[in-house]
Amino acid sequence: MATPPYQELILEGIRGLPEESLAEIVDFVYFVRKRAIQPQAFEEELRNLLLCHELAQLSRDEGAHLEREFEGYDQRYPRQ
């Protein structure tokens, strides 16, 4: 028995799925397509995403540090 082509398997597999699932599949298909067809653009986008994540984490870490630094500030330095 011959293996059906991938496109037919995909179409058969998505038949009857709810819209939410189809939306996820579309996202995945375009993710794979971009990675395969535009690897440089994909790598740049991934690098930017990781950088944004790292910067957001740094900001959270700095905020937590400042909160610890000024913990009890009002008790130590009461206003007169």
MOPAC internal coordinates of N, CA, C and O (Angstrom, degrees):
PM7 1SCF
backbone

  N    0.0000 0     0.00 0     0.00 0    0    0    0
  C    1.4627 1     0.00 0     0.00 0    1    0    0
  C    1.5215 1   109.45 1     0.00 0    2    1    0
  O    1.2310 1   119.98 1   -52.73 1    3    2    1
  N    1.3136 1   117.63 1   127.27 1    3    2    1
  C    1.4573 1   122.80 1  -178.21 1    5    3    2
  C    1.5199 1   109.85 1   -76.21 1    6    5    3
  O    1.2310 1   121.37 1   -34.77 1    7    6    5
  N    1.3169 1   114.98 1   145.23 1    7    6    5
  C    1.4579 1   120.81 1   177.15 1    9    7    6
  C    1.5209 1   108.94 1   -76.98 1   10    9    7
  O    1.2310 1   119.84 1   -50.52 1   11   10    9
  N    1.3474 1   117.91 1   129.48 1   11   10    9
  C    1.4650 1   119.17 1   178.64 1   13   11   10
  C    1.5307 1   111.02 1   -64.96 1   14   13   11
  O    1.2310 1   120.19 1   -29.14 1   15   14   13
  N    1.3222 1   117.25 1   150.86 1   15   14   13
  C    1.4747 1   119.14 1   177.30 1   17   15   14
  C    1.5354 1   111.04 1   -60.29 1   18   17   15
  O    1.2310 1   121.18 1   -27.22 1   19   18   17
  N    1.3034 1   115.35 1   152.78 1   19   18   17
  C    1.4724 1   120.89 1  -177.36 1   21   19   18
  C    1.5201 1   112.77 1   -57.06 1   22   21   19
  O    1.2310 1   120.07 1   139.26 1   23   22   21
  N    1.3147 1   117.48 1   -40.74 1   23   22   21
  C    1.4671 1   119.45 1  -178.72 1   25   23   22
  C    1.5226 1   111.20 1   -60.22 1   26   25   23
  O    1.2310 1   120.57 1   139.71 1   27   26   25
  N    1.3378 1   116.51 1   -40.29 1   27   26   25
  C    1.4613 1   119.41 1   177.99 1   29   27   26
  C    1.5246 1   111.16 1   -66.31 1   30   29   27
  O    1.2310 1   120.35 1   139.72 1   31   30   29
  N    1.3259 1   116.93 1   -40.28 1   31   30   29
  C    1.4641 1   120.21 1   177.62 1   33   31   30
  C    1.5231 1   111.29 1   -61.60 1   34   33   31
  O    1.2310 1   121.12 1   138.10 1   35   34   33
  N    1.3238 1   115.46 1   -41.90 1   35   34   33
  C    1.4700 1   119.78 1   179.76 1   37   35   34
  C    1.5242 1   110.41 1   -64.01 1   38   37   35
  O    1.2310 1   120.58 1   132.34 1   39   38   37
  N    1.3341 1   116.49 1   -47.66 1   39   38   37
  C    1.4667 1   120.05 1  -179.91 1   41   39   38
  C    1.5220 1   111.21 1   -61.17 1   42   41   39
  O    1.2310 1   120.32 1   138.29 1   43   42   41
  N    1.3230 1   116.99 1   -41.71 1   43   42   41
  C    1.4610 1   120.62 1   178.13 1   45   43   42
  C    1.5325 1   110.70 1   -64.87 1   46   45   43
  O    1.2310 1   120.94 1   140.93 1   47   46   45
  N    1.3280 1   115.82 1   -39.07 1   47   46   45
  C    1.4597 1   120.59 1  -177.81 1   49   47   46
  C    1.5138 1   114.79 1   -69.43 1   50   49   47
  O    1.2310 1   120.05 1   151.03 1   51   50   49
  N    1.3384 1   117.51 1   -28.97 1   51   50   49
  C    1.4648 1   119.08 1  -176.97 1   53   51   50
  C    1.5259 1   112.71 1   -93.87 1   54   53   51
  O    1.2310 1   121.07 1   169.91 1   55   54   53
  N    1.3164 1   115.55 1   -10.09 1   55   54   53
  C    1.4652 1   119.42 1  -178.56 1   57   55   54
  C    1.5284 1   110.00 1   -59.27 1   58   57   55
  O    1.2310 1   120.86 1   -54.28 1   59   58   57
  N    1.3342 1   115.96 1   125.72 1   59   58   57
  C    1.4576 1   121.50 1   176.17 1   61   59   58
  C    1.5193 1   115.22 1    86.99 1   62   61   59
  O    1.2310 1   119.85 1   179.94 1   63   62   61
  N    1.3344 1   117.90 1    -0.06 1   63   62   61
  C    1.4730 1   119.45 1   179.24 1   65   63   62
  C    1.5302 1   110.37 1   -74.44 1   66   65   63
  O    1.2310 1   120.14 1   -28.76 1   67   66   65
  N    1.3351 1   117.33 1   151.24 1   67   66   65
  C    1.4722 1   120.04 1   176.89 1   69   67   66
  C    1.5313 1   111.29 1   -67.90 1   70   69   67
  O    1.2310 1   121.52 1   -20.06 1   71   70   69
  N    1.3327 1   114.70 1   159.94 1   71   70   69
  C    1.4719 1   121.36 1  -177.94 1   73   71   70
  C    1.5239 1   113.04 1   -54.95 1   74   73   71
  O    1.2310 1   120.32 1   140.43 1   75   74   73
  N    1.3393 1   116.99 1   -39.57 1   75   74   73
  C    1.4711 1   120.07 1  -178.67 1   77   75   74
  C    1.5261 1   110.47 1   -61.18 1   78   77   75
  O    1.2310 1   120.64 1   138.52 1   79   78   77
  N    1.3271 1   116.39 1   -41.48 1   79   78   77
  C    1.4614 1   120.56 1   179.50 1   81   79   78
  C    1.5189 1   110.74 1   -67.67 1   82   81   79
  O    1.2310 1   120.45 1   140.40 1   83   82   81
  N    1.3208 1   116.74 1   -39.60 1   83   82   81
  C    1.4660 1   120.41 1   178.35 1   85   83   82
  C    1.5284 1   111.04 1   -63.85 1   86   85   83
  O    1.2310 1   120.36 1   142.78 1   87   86   85
  N    1.3222 1   116.92 1   -37.22 1   87   86   85
  C    1.4660 1   120.38 1   177.59 1   89   87   86
  C    1.5232 1   110.70 1   -63.02 1   90   89   87
  O    1.2310 1   120.24 1   139.77 1   91   90   89
  N    1.3339 1   117.14 1   -40.23 1   91   90   89
  C    1.4669 1   120.46 1   177.09 1   93   91   90
  C    1.5225 1   110.96 1   -64.39 1   94   93   91
  O    1.2310 1   120.76 1   140.24 1   95   94   93
  N    1.3225 1   116.16 1   -39.76 1   95   94   93
  C    1.4615 1   120.41 1  -179.96 1   97   95   94
  C    1.5198 1   110.38 1   -64.70 1   98   97   95
  O    1.2310 1   120.31 1   138.47 1   99   98   97
  N    1.3294 1   117.01 1   -41.53 1   99   98   97
  C    1.4709 1   120.78 1   177.83 1  101   99   98
  C    1.5260 1   109.87 1   -59.95 1  102  101   99
  O    1.2310 1   120.11 1   134.20 1  103  102  101
  N    1.3248 1   117.39 1   -45.80 1  103  102  101
  C    1.4657 1   120.68 1   177.96 1  105  103  102
  C    1.5212 1   110.68 1   -56.90 1  106  105  103
  O    1.2310 1   120.93 1   134.56 1  107  106  105
  N    1.3161 1   115.83 1   -45.44 1  107  106  105
  C    1.4630 1   120.11 1  -178.56 1  109  107  106
  C    1.5280 1   111.37 1   -65.45 1  110  109  107
  O    1.2310 1   120.34 1   136.92 1  111  110  109
  N    1.3305 1   116.95 1   -43.08 1  111  110  109
  C    1.4648 1   120.80 1  -179.62 1  113  111  110
  C    1.5270 1   110.26 1   -59.81 1  114  113  111
  O    1.2310 1   120.25 1   134.85 1  115  114  113
  N    1.3253 1   117.12 1   -45.15 1  115  114  113
  C    1.4627 1   119.19 1  -178.94 1  117  115  114
  C    1.5253 1   111.99 1   -71.60 1  118  117  115
  O    1.2310 1   120.15 1   151.04 1  119  118  117
  N    1.3178 1   117.32 1   -28.96 1  119  118  117
  C    1.4607 1   121.52 1   173.30 1  121  119  118
  C    1.5296 1   109.68 1   -63.00 1  122  121  119
  O    1.2310 1   120.32 1   129.68 1  123  122  121
  N    1.3234 1   117.00 1   -50.32 1  123  122  121
  C    1.4678 1   121.79 1  -179.69 1  125  123  122
  C    1.5206 1   110.38 1   -64.18 1  126  125  123
  O    1.2310 1   120.69 1   138.68 1  127  126  125
  N    1.3326 1   116.29 1   -41.32 1  127  126  125
  C    1.4647 1   120.70 1  -179.58 1  129  127  126
  C    1.5330 1   111.02 1   -61.36 1  130  129  127
  O    1.2310 1   120.56 1   134.28 1  131  130  129
  N    1.3204 1   116.54 1   -45.72 1  131  130  129
  C    1.4635 1   119.70 1  -179.21 1  133  131  130
  C    1.5225 1   110.49 1   -65.27 1  134  133  131
  O    1.2310 1   120.32 1   138.95 1  135  134  133
  N    1.3228 1   116.99 1   -41.05 1  135  134  133
  C    1.4586 1   121.04 1   179.60 1  137  135  134
  C    1.5246 1   110.76 1   -62.73 1  138  137  135
  O    1.2310 1   120.18 1   142.39 1  139  138  137
  N    1.3373 1   117.26 1   -37.61 1  139  138  137
  C    1.4649 1   121.30 1  -177.73 1  141  139  138
  C    1.5236 1   112.70 1   -79.35 1  142  141  139
  O    1.2310 1   120.53 1   138.96 1  143  142  141
  N    1.3295 1   116.59 1   -41.04 1  143  142  141
  C    1.4627 1   120.36 1  -172.76 1  145  143  142
  C    1.5205 1   112.59 1   -90.16 1  146  145  143
  O    1.2310 1   120.24 1   145.51 1  147  146  145
  N    1.3381 1   117.15 1   -34.49 1  147  146  145
  C    1.4668 1   121.24 1  -177.98 1  149  147  146
  C    1.5344 1   109.67 1  -127.47 1  150  149  147
  O    1.2310 1   119.76 1  -111.83 1  151  150  149
  N    1.3200 1   118.07 1    68.17 1  151  150  149
  C    1.4676 1   119.20 1  -175.25 1  153  151  150
  C    1.5273 1   113.49 1   -60.65 1  154  153  151
  O    1.2310 1   119.98 1   144.29 1  155  154  153
  N    1.3251 1   117.63 1   -35.71 1  155  154  153
  C    1.4617 1   119.86 1  -179.60 1  157  155  154
  C    1.5273 1   110.71 1   -67.13 1  158  157  155
  O    1.2310 1   120.33 1   135.79 1  159  158  157
  N    1.3260 1   116.98 1   -44.21 1  159  158  157
  C    1.4650 1   120.63 1   178.22 1  161  159  158
  C    1.5239 1   110.23 1   -65.09 1  162  161  159
  O    1.2310 1   120.56 1   141.68 1  163  162  161
  N    1.3233 1   116.54 1   -38.32 1  163  162  161
  C    1.4636 1   120.84 1   178.21 1  165  163  162
  C    1.5217 1   110.33 1   -62.56 1  166  165  163
  O    1.2310 1   120.34 1   132.73 1  167  166  165
  N    1.3388 1   116.95 1   -47.27 1  167  166  165
  C    1.4689 1   120.60 1  -179.99 1  169  167  166
  C    1.5211 1   111.31 1   -62.17 1  170  169  167
  O    1.2310 1   120.30 1   139.58 1  171  170  169
  N    1.3349 1   117.03 1   -40.42 1  171  170  169
  C    1.4681 1   120.67 1   178.76 1  173  171  170
  C    1.5340 1   110.64 1   -64.41 1  174  173  171
  O    1.2310 1   120.64 1   137.51 1  175  174  173
  N    1.3239 1   116.38 1   -42.49 1  175  174  173
  C    1.4594 1   120.42 1   179.06 1  177  175  174
  C    1.5306 1   110.43 1   -64.31 1  178  177  175
  O    1.2310 1   120.51 1   137.96 1  179  178  177
  N    1.3222 1   116.64 1   -42.04 1  179  178  177
  C    1.4578 1   121.11 1   178.23 1  181  179  178
  C    1.5239 1   110.86 1   -64.12 1  182  181  179
  O    1.2310 1   120.47 1   137.31 1  183  182  181
  N    1.3258 1   116.70 1   -42.69 1  183  182  181
  C    1.4692 1   121.35 1   178.42 1  185  183  182
  C    1.5297 1   110.12 1   -61.33 1  186  185  183
  O    1.2310 1   120.18 1   136.56 1  187  186  185
  N    1.3256 1   117.27 1   -43.44 1  187  186  185
  C    1.4679 1   121.29 1   178.32 1  189  187  186
  C    1.5245 1   111.41 1   -64.00 1  190  189  187
  O    1.2310 1   120.79 1   139.13 1  191  190  189
  N    1.3264 1   116.09 1   -40.87 1  191  190  189
  C    1.4555 1   120.46 1   178.45 1  193  191  190
  C    1.5304 1   110.63 1   -62.29 1  194  193  191
  O    1.2310 1   120.57 1   134.28 1  195  194  193
  N    1.3251 1   116.51 1   -45.72 1  195  194  193
  C    1.4643 1   120.63 1   179.61 1  197  195  194
  C    1.5316 1   111.06 1   -64.70 1  198  197  195
  O    1.2310 1   120.39 1   141.12 1  199  198  197
  N    1.3277 1   116.87 1   -38.88 1  199  198  197
  C    1.4571 1   121.17 1   178.16 1  201  199  198
  C    1.5223 1   110.57 1   -63.94 1  202  201  199
  O    1.2310 1   119.94 1   135.82 1  203  202  201
  N    1.3236 1   117.72 1   -44.18 1  203  202  201
  C    1.4677 1   121.23 1   178.03 1  205  203  202
  C    1.5223 1   110.90 1   -61.78 1  206  205  203
  O    1.2310 1   120.71 1   139.18 1  207  206  205
  N    1.3282 1   116.24 1   -40.82 1  207  206  205
  C    1.4623 1   120.30 1   178.00 1  209  207  206
  C    1.5335 1   110.23 1   -63.40 1  210  209  207
  O    1.2310 1   120.69 1   135.77 1  211  210  209
  N    1.3231 1   116.29 1   -44.23 1  211  210  209
  C    1.4622 1   120.69 1   179.98 1  213  211  210
  C    1.5278 1   111.44 1   -64.22 1  214  213  211
  O    1.2310 1   120.30 1   139.35 1  215  214  213
  N    1.3275 1   117.03 1   -40.65 1  215  214  213
  C    1.4642 1   120.68 1   178.35 1  217  215  214
  C    1.5264 1   111.27 1   -66.44 1  218  217  215
  O    1.2310 1   120.26 1   141.25 1  219  218  217
  N    1.3211 1   117.11 1   -38.75 1  219  218  217
  C    1.4631 1   120.34 1   177.89 1  221  219  218
  C    1.5274 1   110.24 1   -64.60 1  222  221  219
  O    1.2310 1   120.29 1   138.91 1  223  222  221
  N    1.3348 1   117.04 1   -41.09 1  223  222  221
  C    1.4613 1   120.75 1   178.29 1  225  223  222
  C    1.5236 1   110.36 1   -64.93 1  226  225  223
  O    1.2310 1   120.23 1   139.53 1  227  226  225
  N    1.3201 1   117.16 1   -40.47 1  227  226  225
  C    1.4585 1   121.36 1   177.69 1  229  227  226
  C    1.5197 1   110.54 1   -60.99 1  230  229  227
  O    1.2310 1   120.41 1   137.70 1  231  230  229
  N    1.3233 1   116.81 1   -42.30 1  231  230  229
  C    1.4546 1   121.12 1   178.71 1  233  231  230
  C    1.5319 1   110.96 1   -63.03 1  234  233  231
  O    1.2310 1   120.50 1   137.72 1  235  234  233
  N    1.3422 1   116.65 1   -42.28 1  235  234  233
  C    1.4669 1   119.69 1   177.86 1  237  235  234
  C    1.5255 1   110.65 1   -64.25 1  238  237  235
  O    1.2310 1   120.57 1   138.56 1  239  238  237
  N    1.3258 1   116.52 1   -41.44 1  239  238  237
  C    1.4683 1   120.76 1   179.01 1  241  239  238
  C    1.5259 1   111.20 1   -63.21 1  242  241  239
  O    1.2310 1   120.44 1   138.08 1  243  242  241
  N    1.3297 1   116.76 1   -41.92 1  243  242  241
  C    1.4686 1   120.44 1   178.40 1  245  243  242
  C    1.5189 1   110.99 1   -64.70 1  246  245  243
  O    1.2310 1   120.44 1   139.35 1  247  246  245
  N    1.3358 1   116.77 1   -40.65 1  247  246  245
  C    1.4644 1   120.66 1   177.77 1  249  247  246
  C    1.5150 1   111.26 1   -61.95 1  250  249  247
  O    1.2310 1   120.32 1   136.92 1  251  250  249
  N    1.3284 1   116.99 1   -43.08 1  251  250  249
  C    1.4679 1   121.01 1   179.07 1  253  251  250
  C    1.5268 1   110.28 1   -65.10 1  254  253  251
  O    1.2310 1   120.63 1   141.23 1  255  254  253
  N    1.3260 1   116.41 1   -38.77 1  255  254  253
  C    1.4629 1   120.24 1   178.38 1  257  255  254
  C    1.5268 1   110.64 1   -63.00 1  258  257  255
  O    1.2310 1   120.48 1   135.59 1  259  258  257
  N    1.3292 1   116.68 1   -44.41 1  259  258  257
  C    1.4628 1   120.11 1   179.37 1  261  259  258
  C    1.5241 1   111.49 1   -64.15 1  262  261  259
  O    1.2310 1   120.50 1   140.77 1  263  262  261
  N    1.3268 1   116.65 1   -39.23 1  263  262  261
  C    1.4583 1   119.09 1   176.93 1  265  263  262
  C    1.5235 1   111.29 1   -61.15 1  266  265  263
  O    1.2310 1   120.18 1   137.67 1  267  266  265
  N    1.3231 1   117.26 1   -42.33 1  267  266  265
  C    1.4723 1   120.24 1   177.56 1  269  267  266
  C    1.5302 1   110.77 1   -66.62 1  270  269  267
  O    1.2310 1   120.76 1   140.95 1  271  270  269
  N    1.3208 1   116.16 1   -39.05 1  271  270  269
  C    1.4698 1   121.34 1  -177.74 1  273  271  270
  C    1.5298 1   111.13 1   -63.07 1  274  273  271
  O    1.2310 1   120.61 1   141.70 1  275  274  273
  N    1.3356 1   116.43 1   -38.30 1  275  274  273
  C    1.4635 1   119.80 1  -176.43 1  277  275  274
  C    1.5273 1   113.06 1  -101.63 1  278  277  275
  O    1.2310 1   120.41 1  -166.87 1  279  278  277
  N    1.3226 1   116.82 1    13.13 1  279  278  277
  C    1.4539 1   121.17 1   177.33 1  281  279  278
  C    1.5371 1   109.26 1   -62.02 1  282  281  279
  O    1.2310 1   120.39 1   -52.20 1  283  282  281
  N    1.3079 1   116.85 1   127.80 1  283  282  281
  C    1.4639 1   120.98 1   179.32 1  285  283  282
  C    1.5207 1   114.70 1    73.24 1  286  285  283
  O    1.2310 1   120.28 1  -164.58 1  287  286  285
  N    1.3169 1   117.07 1    15.42 1  287  286  285
  C    1.4689 1   121.55 1  -177.14 1  289  287  286
  C    1.5212 1   111.17 1   -59.68 1  290  289  287
  O    1.2310 1   120.61 1   136.87 1  291  290  289
  N    1.3407 1   116.44 1   -43.13 1  291  290  289
  C    1.4693 1   119.87 1  -178.49 1  293  291  290
  C    1.5280 1   111.53 1   -64.01 1  294  293  291
  O    1.2310 1   119.34 1   146.55 1  295  294  293
  N    1.3188 1   118.86 1   -33.45 1  295  294  293
  C    1.4546 1   121.37 1   178.67 1  297  295  294
  C    1.5255 1   110.76 1   -74.43 1  298  297  295
  O    1.2310 1   120.52 1   141.57 1  299  298  297
  N    1.3171 1   116.61 1   -38.43 1  299  298  297
  C    1.4679 1   119.59 1  -178.95 1  301  299  298
  C    1.5250 1   111.85 1   -73.91 1  302  301  299
  O    1.2310 1   120.87 1   144.49 1  303  302  301
  N    1.3165 1   115.95 1   -35.51 1  303  302  301
  C    1.4709 1   120.06 1  -177.39 1  305  303  302
  C    1.5255 1   109.07 1  -127.48 1  306  305  303
  O    1.2310 1   119.57 1  -106.31 1  307  306  305
  N    1.3225 1   118.42 1    73.69 1  307  306  305
  C    1.4763 1   120.39 1  -178.35 1  309  307  306
  C    1.5286 1   111.20 1   -66.23 1  310  309  307
  O    1.2310 1   121.86 1   -31.10 1  311  310  309
  N    1.3108 1   114.04 1   148.90 1  311  310  309
  C    1.4727 1   119.67 1   177.57 1  313  311  310
  C    1.5234 1   108.06 1   -79.43 1  314  313  311
  O    1.2310 1   120.75 1   -33.55 1  315  314  313
  N    1.2934 1   116.16 1   146.45 1  315  314  313
  C    1.4560 1   119.02 1  -175.44 1  317  315  314
  C    1.4910 1   112.64 1  -109.86 1  318  317  315
  O    1.2310 1   120.10 1   180.00 1  319  318  317

